[in-house]
Every structure is written in C-alpha cells, then in structure tokens.
Amino acid sequence: MNDSIFIKNGESVELKSLPVVNYEPFCELLVERLGGSHPEKHCVNYFGYWTGRSVIRLIACIADDQRHDIEILTTEVIKDECLQSVSAKVNALERFEREISEQLGLGYKGHPWMKPVRSCPDDYPFYSMEGEELHEVGVGPIHAGVIEPGHFRFICNGEKILHLEIMLGYQHRDVENLMLDREMLSQRAMLAENVAGDTAVGHGCAFASVWESLCGAKISERTALERTLALELERMAIHTGDLSAICGDIAYQLGNAVYGRLRTPLINFMQCWCGNRLGKFCVRPFQNNYPFTAELANQLDGILKAYERDFEEVSTHLLHFPGALSRLERTGTVTTEQASAIGAVGMAARASGLDRDIRKSHPFLAWGSAVEVDPVVKHHGDVLSRTSVRVNEIRRSMAYVRALAAKLAAMPFDDIDNAKHELMPDRLAVSLVEGWRGEICHCAVTDSKGNLLRYKFKDPSFHNWMALALAVRNNEISDFPICNKSFNLSYCGHDL
C-alpha cells in the first residue's frame, strides 16, 4: 500500500492522488523519515487546512536531498481533536505543530512546549529558572534604530547567558489569508514579495513557480536565467550589507564603512533594472516584464569590477585581523548535531557543517542546467563561520552572475505572453527556492473550482530562530548583538 507520493521541486499534483493515512501511522512515517538515521531528509513545510465543516487535512512535505524529490504525507483529523505530538522525537517539527495548533485549534499532547508562535498574550509562558545568582534581562520588543519588533528574554548568571527565549508575533499581518482574499495576480505577487522585504526576489520566485505550476505553464530559458541572476544579485547585496553590520557590531569601522558602501551600487543596479532597489517588481509569473539587456550587462560588468577590487581587499583584512577574529572565533557556536536536530536551513546550516542548499539538492530555474552550484560549507558553527560563508558565497555568486549576464546578453528576447492562465482545480503545488537567508517554501492548494483554498508561506527564519537561541548559550550577554547579526533573521518573515 502506498502511504505517500513523490514530486519534484516546482511540480503540482492532483489532490485525489494523495494517499490519506490515519494519524497514528502518519506520525510513525514522520518519525521514520525525519529520525536521526536520515540526515539527508528534512521537513520543508507542514500545514493544515479545512476540507469540510469539521475535517482538517494535514500535509507534510519532506525533502530528500539525495533523491532530489519531495515526499508528500497526508492525514485527516477532526477539529478540536487533541493529537499526539511527534516533536519529542523529531524536534524540528515543534514549531510546525505549534503553528498548526494556533491556526486550526488542534491540541497536541506530549509536545515539549506548546506556546504561541505568533500571538503575544500577557501571560506568555516564559521559561524560568531559580537561583540566588540568576537574573533575567528583557530586550525589546521596541529596539533602537530600524530593527523590527521582537522580545528577547535572557536568563543569566552574571554576564553568562544560560537561556534565551525569543517571543515574536508583534507584526502578524495574516498574509496567508490576504493571499486568498486578493483576486488580482499582481496583488498576490506583491503580497508574496513582501513576506520578507529583504528577500523580495526569493519569495517572488517561489510564488511565480507555484502559480505557474498550478496553471500548467512553463517559462522560457531566458526568464529562468533572469530570475537566477536576480536571486544571486540579491544574495550578494544582502550578504554585503550583513558583513557591514557584523563589522559595526565589533567596532571594526573600516569594514563597516567599506562593505556598507559596496552594497549601494548593487542595489542601485537593481533599481536600474526593475525600478526598485530591493528587487520588487522584478519577478512576475509567466514572463519577465523587465528584460535583462546587453546594456544592463555592460553596466553590471563595470559595477562588479569596481566591487570585486575593494571587496577582496577588505575581506582579506577582516578575516586576518586579530582584533576581529578575537570577537568572531568561538562566539555563538551551533554544532552540527544541534543544527540537524532543529532543522536549520540555508547559510546558518551550512556554517554548522550541514550541506543543505536547494540550488544543489532540488534544482530550480537555471540551477543544474545552465549553472552548477558549489555550496560553501563550514564546520565550526560560530560567528566566524557564518561570516566566512557570506564572504565566500559572495565570491561564488559573483562568478554565477557574470556567467548568467554574458549568456543573457547574447540571447534574443521573448515574445510577450498574452495567454490567459487559469489555476487547475483540486491540486497541490510545492516550490522551494534557496534565498540568501536559506530555504524558502511556498505551497498552494486549489479547490474544485480552481480557486485558492490554502496558501502556505515559509521563510527560512521559521527554522532558524531556534538556532540563535542555542548559539548564545554560555556566551556573555555582550556578545548577543554580534550573534544576532550573524544570523540576521527576519521578524516579519516569521510573523506572516
């Protein structure tokens, strides 16, 4: 008997083809797939939706990085039911279960800590410890500067952090339901690219892939190359800005100033290309409204030549400067075992020894065909590793961008797509994109009339906030800012 179905990244499948198993064997399958003996597998999404007045369908999407496919597991439960949690056996699912409980009202027994994901009640169940030498430090939710809202509750022994609890949800925008309410494709595309404003291209690509899959549409080679180029430019720009911020937090003013200046021409180029410095409007389903021309390729070539010279000089100095290394080395360490247990993704996972990169494991757009990715993996899991990953990813992205730009400059332009595209009924689509922060996953379900029934966003921050909480343990509280900046997680990407 088949208990699951397998699809590739960016594909859709008929709902009637999904095997529905009882909840108990569903849990057994989750534990079997995601147990410690299968490090190549991880949960990319786990969500539910109403199929009737009292029935909830749960869908788990398990990525297999060796087979390069996504396994879909499905079960149905009754509303208000109290389910057995699997988080005690598969820690990476604990936040998914909390989210399902908060959104659909299902209870979970045996969950390690069933607390809110995106609501901020006055009686929030903060973890507490007792001891004469212990004290608590609260930071936020309002922070200095332009940082987004989030509350951090530290338990310290003197200056040493014993525990950090992160409470988010202050800007819960309900974008998943807004996606269902909007009727125009342009409105939905704008919602998607604003899930996390610093990842407009990444979320835009994930949305476009889901929508095209549900319409049975294929994009041209040129459009795939343009989206891939935009993704890598976004990766370069944000990594460069993060390196500036990391340098600022350790009072390395040269690096702070140079990296900050180097980010500007990259984002200014995006404005020349699509009209927005953060890449909004660059990606839309079916075709690119802003073709990448030979003139843009020449302009980008000049920008990269000037960028590379100063980038290499300041990066070499940063990674060999004793004053910087003393703050970065062995600070904020997340071990490989910890990263695997919590389901860490993206740059944070690769800095802790997990070779987890969707561009390689579940190729999309031009990856695997026009461009071969070589992921940067470090093994110490500290702030220095996360800094080094950024530096080396910029170098590789620069090479990818040059190759893509040269290829696009020699290609003819596409014809305008005026076809009317309609969503196919009763289908599930799954799209994975490796954004600069890590793995983005969009899932969509249509009803019998071809309307959106459920849209599920997942930003990589959803996985990685726990990594920050683990990173600061046994560090001094004065090291929290640099630990936090080394992840640069999204508050709004988590809060949705």
Residue, then its C-alpha position, 0 to 999 in steps of 0.5 A: m500500500n502506498d502511504s505517500i507520493f513523490i514530486k519534484n521541486g516546482e511540480s503540482v499534483e492532483l489532490k485525489s492522488l494523495p494517499v490519506v493515512n490515519y494519524e497514528p501511522f502518519c506520525e510513525l512515517l514522520v518519525e521514520r523519515l525525519g529520525g536521526s538515521h536520515p540526515e539527508k531528509h528534512c521537513v520543508n513545510y507542514f500545514g493544515y487546512w479545512t476540507g469540510r465543516s469539521v475535517i482538517r487535512l494535514i500535509a507534510c512535505i519532506a525533502d530528500d536531498q539525495r533523491h532530489d524529490i519531495e515526499i508528500l504525507t497526508t492525514e485527516v483529523i477532526k477539529d478540536e481533536c487533541l493529537q499526539s505530538v511527534s516533536a519529542k522525537v523529531n524536534a524540528l517539527e515543534r514549531f510546525e505543530r505549534e503553528i498548526s495548533e494556533q491556526l486550526g485549534l488542534g491540541y497536541k499532547g506530549h509536545p515539549w512546549m506548546k506556546p504561541v508562535r505568533s500571538c503575544p498574550d500577557d501571560y506568555p509562558f516564559y521559561s524560568m529558572e531559580g537561583e540566588e545568582l540568576h537574573e533575567v534581562g528583557v530586550g525589546p520588543i521596541h529596539a533602537g534604530v530600524i530593527e523590527p519588533g521582537h522580545f528577547r528574554f535572557i536568563c543569566n548568571g552574571e554576564k553568562i547567558l544560560h537561556l534565551e527565549i525569543m517571543l515574536g508575533y508583534q507584526h502578524r499581518d495574516v498574509e496567508n489569508l490576504m493571499l486568498d482574499r486578493e483576486m488580482l495576480s499582481q496583488r498576490a505577487m506583491l503580497a508574496e514579495n513582501v513576506a520578507g522585504d529583504t528577500a523580495v526576489g526569493h519569495g517572488c520566485a517561489f510564488a511565480s513557480v507555484w502559480e505557474s505550476l498550478c496553471g500548467a505553464k512553463i517559462s522560457e530559458r531566458t526568464a529562468l536565467e533572469r530570475t537566477l541572476a536576480l536571486e544571486l544579485e540579491r544574495m550578494a547585496i544582502h550578504t554585503g550589507d550583513l558583513s557591514a553590520i557584523c563589522g559595526d557590531i565589533a567596532y571594526q569601522l573600516g569594514n563597516a564603512v567599506y562593505g556598507r558602501l559596496r552594497t549601494p551600487l548593487i542595489n542601485f543596479m537593481q533599481c536600474w533594472c526593475g525600478n526598485r532597489l530591493g528587487k520588487f517588481c522584478v519577478r512576475p509569473f509567466q514572463n519577465n516584464y523587465p528584460f535583462t539587456a546587453e546594456l544592463a550587462n555592460q553596466l553590471d560588468g563595470i559595477l562588479k569590477a569596481y566591487e570585486r577590487d575593494f571587496e577582496e581587499v577588505s575581506t582579506h583584512l577582516l578575516h586576518f585581523p586579530g582584533a576581529l577574529s578575537r570577537l568572531e572565533r568561538t562566539g555563538t557556536v551551533t554544532t552540527e548535531q544541534a543544527s540537524a536536530i532543529g532543522a536549520v536551513g540555508m547559510a546558518a546550516r551550512a556554517s554548522g557543517l550541514d550541506r543543505d542548499i536547494r540550488k544543489s539538492h532540488p534544482f530550480l530555474a537555471w540551477g543544474s542546467a545552465v549553472e552548477v552550484d558549489p555550496v560553501v560549507k563550514h564546520h565550526g558553527d560560530v560567528l566566524s563561520r557564518t561570516s566566512v560563508r557570506v564572504n565566500e558565497i559572495r565570491r561564488s555568486m559573483a562568478y554565477v552572475r557574470a556567467l548568467a549576464a554574458k549568456l543573457a546578453a547574447m540571447p534574443f528576447d521573448d515574445i510577450d505572453n498574452a495567454k490567459h492562465e487559469l489555476m487547475p482545480d483540486r491540486l497541490a503545488v510545492s516550490l522551494v527556492e534557496g534565498w540568501r537567508g536559506e530555504i524558502c517554501h511556498c505551497a498552494v492548494t486549489d479547490s474544485k473550482g480552481n480557486l485558492l483554498r490554502y496558501k502556505f508561506k515559509d521563510p527560512s527564519f521559521h527554522n532558524w530562530m531556534a538556532l540563535a537561541l542555542a548559539v548564545r548559550n554560555n556566551e556573555i550577554s555582550d556578545f548577543p548583538i554580534c550573534n544576532k547579526s550573524f544570523n540576521l533573521s527576519y521578524c516579519g518573515h516569521d510573523l506572516 
